[in-house]
């Protein structure tokens, strides 16, 4: 279970994630981040650990974003590359959702490979997403919170109300203040 949040800001996309992983009834903190960059793309994955590994280690082979239409590129290149990589490692089902920053756009990819461009400048996936989305909505017009602080607040709300979400929080790109 997870909470991953994304915000479009300053001509880029920022992602933040929790560090909880569930194994049956056990909740552990994982050192492996759920958000990272692949070239110029910022990626977050919620769901099956094997699917997360495939995204992290196999999708570096995909064609780079062409700079024209982020949603079309994600549907054409990323979703198909992910499906091929899952097949390559012998896993038939895709039990994960992705949230990503492609260019200046925040997108989601569901477990069936469907691409969604978020209508707001923010989005979230994972078990804690309803709580995180509420927080992001409530802070959308805040002039006092930085984008990173908005993400921290959203992740803290998810952790408060969803028992399978907990810190530490991890951000991508990591160097964003």
PyMOL commands that set and color helices and strands:
alter all, ss='L'
color gray80, all
select helices_A, chain A and resi 49-61+70-88+129-138+147-161
alter helices_A, ss='H'
color red, helices_A
select strands_A, chain A and resi 4-9+12-17+20-23+26-29+35-38+41-47+96-102+105-109+115-117+122-125+170-172
alter strands_A, ss='S'
color yellow, strands_A
deselect
rebuild
show_as cartoon
